[in-house]
Amino acid sequence: MGILGFIFNLITTFRNYLYDKYILRINRVKDLRVVCVGNITVGGTGKTPAVQYFAEKYKSLGYNVAVVSRGYKGKRKKDPFLVRDNKTIFGTTKEAGDEAYLHSLKLKIPVIVSRNRFEGCLMAKRVLDADLVILDDGFQHRKLWRDKNIVLIDATNPFGYEKLLPDGTLRESVKGLNRADEIIITKSDLVDDLILTNIKERLTIYNKPISMATHGPTKLYGYNGKDMKLDKVRDKNVLIFSALANPHQFEETIKKLNPKEISTIEFSDHHEFNKRDIDKIIAKSNDINADMVICTEKDFVKLKDIYEIPKLHILAIEFNILEDNICWKF
């Protein structure tokens, strides 16, 4: 462990100790269930489609559900900010951030962004009469009480290179999994059975229910929203671009669709696209004579109303639990 990682570990461990001993205050919203979907690493676990999965599931169980997110990189004048209610979208991707805005497009439930998640949950309860909130990426946000912590573990990089930030991608020690109520190993279809077995064995020491999930492509669509079958990619010369924490996984997903060739352009996670970026994508597409240009939904929401890219296709990903050991009751 490097010196910066050592210092980061000391800080996060001491902070968790203060919350565990209730020395630091944990705020609770009366008559509101809070289900946190989070992780112990920075990005790449497939959290966005997982949040949408749990929101839909609890809605189907009869709860009045809202999603509360930090709204990472969103630039807004007021906070908390209502991105959408049950009927209308009020915010933009610039105000809400890419993930929260994608939730507002995919879900027909309220979405709130707030740097102070407690204030966001108060809005969900008092303004929208929610009785359950899905907290998007709040496992390390200890200020807010939650009724359930669901932690996602990325099968392709489960433990952040065994190092804390900034040396690796761990947000806190793996021992933080002791706070989890349930663990889901995501992207289980992208690794072999031996790796999955090893991950499960390591997680058993925390004595938590463990489920398995996949993040599989379901369809392609274009600017007009028209669905296309995935086999359209077969034998095509494809250019992909993304602004993801783990762009390699996106590339591996496209490879499974059997294109003839794949070329890639990678941007930093949550990158805000500008005209120079779009010109670069278009130029690369022309240079390689691409048949298709493909991006993720999370990237598409940041450019769909601003820039148009010829031959662009958007890949939709669906989160599915294969081995369901989740306790859906409270």
KOLLO-278916 format. One record per residue (C-alpha): residue in one letter; residue number from 1; x, y, z. Coordinates in steps of 0.02 Angstrom, whole numbers. Layout:
KOLLO-278916
[A NUM [X Y Z]]
...
***
This chain:
KOLLO-278916
[M 1 [0 0 0]]
[G 2 [67 170 -50]]
[I 3 [77 314 73]]
[L 4 [-76 401 -2]]
[G 5 [-175 239 3]]
[F 6 [-121 213 184]]
[I 7 [-180 388 233]]
[F 8 [-345 363 139]]
[N 9 [-371 198 230]]
[L 10 [-342 281 399]]
[I 11 [-466 419 361]]
[T 12 [-605 305 296]]
[T 13 [-580 177 435]]
[F 14 [-588 310 572]]
[R 15 [-740 391 491]]
[N 16 [-832 225 483]]
[Y 17 [-786 191 665]]
[L 18 [-867 357 717]]
[Y 19 [-1027 312 626]]
[D 20 [-1027 132 688]]
[K 21 [-1017 195 867]]
[Y 22 [-1150 329 832]]
[I 23 [-1027 466 878]]
[L 24 [-1069 548 712]]
[R 25 [-1255 574 683]]
[I 26 [-1354 467 561]]
[N 27 [-1513 552 500]]
[R 28 [-1674 457 468]]
[V 29 [-1831 510 374]]
[K 30 [-1988 456 466]]
[D 31 [-2100 329 377]]
[L 32 [-1981 309 230]]
[R 33 [-1890 150 181]]
[V 34 [-1717 178 107]]
[V 35 [-1635 45 -1]]
[C 36 [-1456 88 -47]]
[V 37 [-1378 15 -205]]
[G 38 [-1192 46 -196]]
[N 39 [-1018 -27 -210]]
[I 40 [-847 -24 -129]]
[T 41 [-752 26 -287]]
[V 42 [-755 176 -402]]
[G 43 [-870 147 -550]]
[G 44 [-890 1 -668]]
[T 45 [-1003 -115 -566]]
[G 46 [-1158 -88 -673]]
[K 47 [-1246 13 -540]]
[T 48 [-1355 118 -657]]
[P 49 [-1458 -26 -730]]
[A 50 [-1460 -109 -558]]
[V 51 [-1540 45 -480]]
[Q 52 [-1672 42 -616]]
[Y 53 [-1702 -144 -587]]
[F 54 [-1732 -119 -401]]
[A 55 [-1841 34 -428]]
[E 56 [-1954 -65 -545]]
[K 57 [-1955 -217 -430]]
[Y 58 [-2008 -121 -275]]
[K 59 [-2136 -26 -378]]
[S 60 [-2210 -193 -433]]
[L 61 [-2220 -243 -249]]
[G 62 [-2336 -96 -217]]
[Y 63 [-2217 36 -150]]
[N 64 [-2225 219 -200]]
[V 65 [-2044 228 -258]]
[A 66 [-1925 373 -292]]
[V 67 [-1741 373 -340]]
[V 68 [-1622 489 -249]]
[S 69 [-1449 517 -324]]
[R 70 [-1303 632 -291]]
[G 71 [-1318 693 -471]]
[Y 72 [-1132 680 -502]]
[K 73 [-1065 821 -613]]
[G 74 [-1239 897 -627]]
[K 75 [-1237 1087 -625]]
[R 76 [-1395 1158 -548]]
[K 77 [-1444 1317 -457]]
[K 78 [-1544 1232 -320]]
[D 79 [-1521 1075 -219]]
[P 80 [-1612 958 -194]]
[F 81 [-1678 963 -371]]
[L 82 [-1828 868 -441]]
[V 83 [-1775 793 -607]]
[R 84 [-1944 713 -639]]
[D 85 [-2105 667 -552]]
[N 86 [-2221 526 -602]]
[K 87 [-2270 612 -764]]
[T 88 [-2149 750 -817]]
[I 89 [-1961 773 -838]]
[F 90 [-1910 945 -775]]
[G 91 [-1720 934 -778]]
[T 92 [-1585 913 -909]]
[T 93 [-1432 803 -915]]
[K 94 [-1324 954 -872]]
[E 95 [-1426 989 -716]]
[A 96 [-1451 810 -659]]
[G 97 [-1293 723 -720]]
[D 98 [-1294 580 -844]]
[E 99 [-1346 438 -727]]
[A 100 [-1491 526 -643]]
[Y 101 [-1555 594 -809]]
[L 102 [-1549 418 -883]]
[H 103 [-1653 359 -734]]
[S 104 [-1780 494 -775]]
[L 105 [-1792 431 -955]]
[K 106 [-1802 246 -914]]
[L 107 [-1913 252 -759]]
[K 108 [-2089 320 -739]]
[I 109 [-2057 368 -558]]
[P 110 [-1988 523 -471]]
[V 111 [-1801 556 -480]]
[I 112 [-1716 680 -362]]
[V 113 [-1535 737 -361]]
[S 114 [-1459 806 -203]]
[R 115 [-1283 822 -136]]
[N 116 [-1361 801 36]]
[R 117 [-1451 635 17]]
[F 118 [-1551 664 178]]
[E 119 [-1626 823 104]]
[G 120 [-1663 727 -56]]
[C 121 [-1755 593 42]]
[L 122 [-1852 726 138]]
[M 123 [-1912 797 -29]]
[A 124 [-1961 622 -87]]
[K 125 [-2067 599 69]]
[R 126 [-2141 771 96]]
[V 127 [-2166 829 -83]]
[L 128 [-2195 665 -175]]
[D 129 [-2264 556 -34]]
[A 130 [-2141 417 -73]]
[D 131 [-2135 272 49]]
[L 132 [-1975 195 -21]]
[V 133 [-1819 274 -94]]
[I 134 [-1686 187 -197]]
[L 135 [-1526 274 -149]]
[D 136 [-1412 276 -300]]
[D 137 [-1229 252 -249]]
[G 138 [-1239 294 -64]]
[F 139 [-1147 153 25]]
[Q 140 [-1012 271 88]]
[H 141 [-1139 410 126]]
[R 142 [-1154 365 309]]
[K 143 [-1252 521 360]]
[L 144 [-1415 443 300]]
[W 145 [-1501 295 382]]
[R 146 [-1544 154 263]]
[D 147 [-1653 1 292]]
[K 148 [-1554 -106 170]]
[N 149 [-1379 -97 95]]
[I 150 [-1361 -190 -69]]
[V 151 [-1179 -194 -124]]
[L 152 [-1127 -234 -303]]
[I 153 [-965 -327 -335]]
[D 154 [-898 -320 -513]]
[A 155 [-846 -496 -564]]
[T 156 [-715 -427 -684]]
[N 157 [-627 -326 -548]]
[P 158 [-708 -371 -382]]
[F 159 [-589 -293 -257]]
[G 160 [-515 -140 -341]]
[Y 161 [-342 -213 -376]]
[E 162 [-333 -244 -186]]
[K 163 [-285 -61 -161]]
[L 164 [-375 93 -97]]
[L 165 [-383 257 -188]]
[P 166 [-278 329 -263]]
[D 167 [-169 172 -286]]
[G 168 [-318 64 -334]]
[T 169 [-505 88 -352]]
[L 170 [-567 39 -178]]
[R 171 [-669 176 -93]]
[E 172 [-641 95 75]]
[S 173 [-570 -66 147]]
[V 174 [-654 -226 88]]
[K 175 [-703 -248 271]]
[G 176 [-838 -119 235]]
[L 177 [-938 -265 165]]
[N 178 [-982 -305 346]]
[R 179 [-1109 -162 331]]
[A 180 [-1194 -244 181]]
[D 181 [-1360 -332 199]]
[E 182 [-1346 -418 31]]
[I 183 [-1209 -437 -100]]
[I 184 [-1234 -456 -287]]
[I 185 [-1093 -513 -400]]
[T 186 [-1125 -417 -561]]
[K 187 [-1068 -454 -739]]
[S 188 [-1053 -637 -692]]
[D 189 [-1071 -683 -876]]
[L 190 [-906 -596 -918]]
[V 191 [-793 -713 -818]]
[D 192 [-772 -901 -807]]
[D 193 [-842 -1014 -671]]
[L 194 [-677 -1032 -579]]
[I 195 [-663 -844 -554]]
[L 196 [-842 -836 -491]]
[T 197 [-809 -978 -370]]
[N 198 [-656 -888 -302]]
[I 199 [-753 -726 -279]]
[K 200 [-894 -816 -189]]
[E 201 [-772 -904 -73]]
[R 202 [-690 -740 -26]]
[L 203 [-859 -659 9]]
[T 204 [-923 -800 120]]
[I 205 [-823 -732 269]]
[Y 206 [-946 -587 279]]
[N 207 [-1093 -706 302]]
[K 208 [-1209 -610 186]]
[P 209 [-1334 -675 57]]
[I 210 [-1247 -679 -113]]
[S 211 [-1338 -665 -279]]
[M 212 [-1274 -671 -458]]
[A 213 [-1320 -549 -596]]
[T 214 [-1284 -516 -778]]
[H 215 [-1278 -356 -879]]
[G 216 [-1328 -411 -1053]]
[P 217 [-1365 -311 -1211]]
[T 218 [-1549 -314 -1260]]
[K 219 [-1562 -208 -1416]]
[L 220 [-1493 -67 -1522]]
[Y 221 [-1587 90 -1568]]
[G 222 [-1553 250 -1663]]
[Y 223 [-1598 434 -1647]]
[N 224 [-1776 394 -1699]]
[G 225 [-1793 270 -1555]]
[K 226 [-1829 126 -1673]]
[D 227 [-1770 -41 -1603]]
[M 228 [-1648 -148 -1701]]
[K 229 [-1591 -326 -1671]]
[L 230 [-1419 -356 -1599]]
[D 231 [-1369 -466 -1747]]
[K 232 [-1355 -307 -1851]]
[V 233 [-1178 -291 -1780]]
[R 234 [-1121 -459 -1851]]
[D 235 [-982 -443 -1982]]
[K 236 [-988 -253 -1977]]
[N 237 [-843 -131 -1962]]
[V 238 [-886 -45 -1797]]
[L 239 [-824 110 -1705]]
[I 240 [-869 120 -1521]]
[F 241 [-845 267 -1404]]
[S 242 [-881 286 -1218]]
[A 243 [-850 390 -1062]]
[L 244 [-854 250 -934]]
[A 245 [-754 197 -783]]
[N 246 [-720 30 -867]]
[P 247 [-731 49 -1058]]
[H 248 [-650 -122 -1082]]
[Q 249 [-812 -206 -1028]]
[F 250 [-910 -110 -1159]]
[E 251 [-787 -169 -1291]]
[E 252 [-801 -350 -1231]]
[T 253 [-991 -338 -1243]]
[I 254 [-980 -278 -1423]]
[K 255 [-856 -416 -1465]]
[K 256 [-984 -546 -1416]]
[L 257 [-1097 -477 -1554]]
[N 258 [-966 -537 -1682]]
[P 259 [-921 -379 -1779]]
[K 260 [-790 -393 -1915]]
[E 261 [-680 -256 -1839]]
[I 262 [-690 -144 -1685]]
[S 263 [-607 24 -1665]]
[T 264 [-622 121 -1503]]
[I 265 [-617 299 -1436]]
[E 266 [-613 317 -1246]]
[F 267 [-653 471 -1141]]
[S 268 [-638 493 -953]]
[D 269 [-783 434 -844]]
[H 270 [-934 553 -850]]
[H 271 [-848 659 -983]]
[E 272 [-953 801 -1053]]
[F 273 [-947 794 -1242]]
[N 274 [-907 948 -1344]]
[K 275 [-900 985 -1529]]
[R 276 [-715 941 -1538]]
[D 277 [-753 767 -1469]]
[I 278 [-893 741 -1594]]
[D 279 [-783 797 -1738]]
[K 280 [-652 672 -1679]]
[I 281 [-781 531 -1677]]
[I 282 [-848 574 -1849]]
[A 283 [-672 590 -1922]]
[K 284 [-622 420 -1851]]
[S 285 [-781 343 -1919]]
[N 286 [-743 411 -2092]]
[D 287 [-559 359 -2084]]
[I 288 [-600 176 -2048]]
[N 289 [-755 176 -2159]]
[A 290 [-862 118 -2013]]
[D 291 [-1028 34 -2048]]
[M 292 [-1091 78 -1874]]
[V 293 [-1046 193 -1730]]
[I 294 [-1103 127 -1559]]
[C 295 [-1111 207 -1387]]
[T 296 [-1196 172 -1220]]
[E 297 [-1361 247 -1163]]
[K 298 [-1271 341 -1024]]
[D 299 [-1162 427 -1154]]
[F 300 [-1304 455 -1277]]
[V 301 [-1408 559 -1154]]
[K 302 [-1267 687 -1147]]
[L 303 [-1263 719 -1333]]
[K 304 [-1431 672 -1410]]
[D 305 [-1505 847 -1403]]
[I 306 [-1343 937 -1447]]
[Y 307 [-1242 840 -1576]]
[E 308 [-1286 716 -1711]]
[I 309 [-1167 578 -1764]]
[P 310 [-1196 487 -1929]]
[K 311 [-1227 299 -1916]]
[L 312 [-1246 310 -1727]]
[H 313 [-1326 164 -1635]]
[I 314 [-1358 154 -1448]]
[L 315 [-1337 -8 -1353]]
[A 316 [-1465 -45 -1217]]
[I 317 [-1406 -150 -1068]]
[E 318 [-1519 -246 -949]]
[F 319 [-1480 -301 -772]]
[N 320 [-1544 -473 -725]]
[I 321 [-1525 -573 -564]]
[L 322 [-1490 -756 -600]]
[E 323 [-1469 -825 -424]]
[D 324 [-1591 -723 -320]]
[N 325 [-1553 -727 -134]]
[I 326 [-1623 -553 -105]]
[C 327 [-1746 -533 39]]
[W 328 [-1879 -421 -36]]
[K 329 [-1971 -396 129]]
[F 330 [-1920 -281 271]]
***
